[in-house]
């Protein structure tokens, strides 16, 4: 999974200890938001999503972390880019996992 340092480098944020902690927390928050947006099933893990589509998941986490970092209240909601990526990822995960997500 993507690290705080990788996102900070991409976003040109200084890698201080404080900022690194903030970004590590934002990655956890973004991951939880994404998993919850796809399914509430406990079988849906970061590792499983990475197996299905690591590229889209990594890009989505980065985009969502950037959005939350710049607008902590998420007053404007998800950007169009986040919505598109989330839709793509959700479709892939549901297609790949199917009944597994519903406990069947």
N, C-alpha and C positions, 0 to 999 in steps of 0.2 A: 504494500500500500504506500501511497505517496507520503513523504515526510514533511514536517513543518519547514525544514531547511529548503527543500525543493520548491515548495510553494512560495516561500519568502524570496528566494532567488528569482523566481519567475515574475513576481509582483514588484521586485526591486524594493523590498523592505529590509531595513538594517537588521542583521541577525544579532540582536541583543538577547540576553537571558530572558528578560521580561517579554519581549516580542515572541520569542520561541515558545514560551509557556502559553501565551495567548493563542498562537497558531495551533499548537498541539490540542488545546481545548476546542478551538473552532473546527478542527478536523474531526474530533469525536462528535461534536454537535452536528456537523454536516452529514456524517455517516449515519447517525441516528435518525436524522430527518429523512434521508434518502431511504433507508430500510423501512421506516414507518410509512413512507409514501407508497412503497411497493407492496408491503404485506406486514401484518402484525405477527406472523408466524415466527416462532423461535428457531425454526430450521434455516431461516434466512440470515446468513452471517456475511461479514465483509469478505471472508475467504471464499465463500460460495459465489458471491457476486463477482469477485475477481476472476474466478474460474470461467464464469459465463462471458464477461466482457470487461476486462481490466482497463482497456483504453477509455471507454465511455465512462466507467465508474471513476477513474482517476481524474478525467477532465471535469466531470460533474462535481466531484469533491472540491477541486481547485476553484471552479467557477462559483460554487456556493460559498466556500470559505471567503473568497474575495468579496462577494456580495454582503455577507454578514459582517466582515471586517469593516467595510466602508459604511454600512448602515445597520448598526447593531439591533435596531428595533424592527428591521425589515418592514418599515412603514409602507414601502412601495410594493411589497410582496416579492415573488420570484421574478427574475428577469425572463424575457422570452427565451434566451439561451438556456437557462436552467430548466424551463418548462419543456423545451424540445428535447434536451438531453435526458431528462427524467422520464419523459414519455417513451423514448427509445429504449432506455435501460429497463423500465418496467415491462415493456412488451417482450424484450429478450428474456428477462428472468421468468416471467409468467409462462412463456413458451417452453423454456428449458425445464422448469421445475414443476409446472402444471399442478397436478393433484397433491404433490409433496407439500406445497404451500398450504393446502387445505386440510392436511392431516389424513389424507386418504391413502 
